[in-house]
């Protein structure tokens, strides 16, 4: 039995992409999609959610 190919959707364009060592851009389908995603992070289109900062705690750390 040959191993099954694992296909995933490219997070950028949605095309099917093979998840294997043969695809150096995984999980993306191409270098273009990988660069578009990196550009979106660099321009702050994507953000990691965080909790609001406590202003009292912030003023204590800046006074040190």
Secondary structure, 3 states (H helix, E strand, C coil): CCCCCCEEECCCCCCEEECCCCCCCCCCCCHHHHHHHHHHHHCCCCCCCCCCCCHHHHHHHHHC
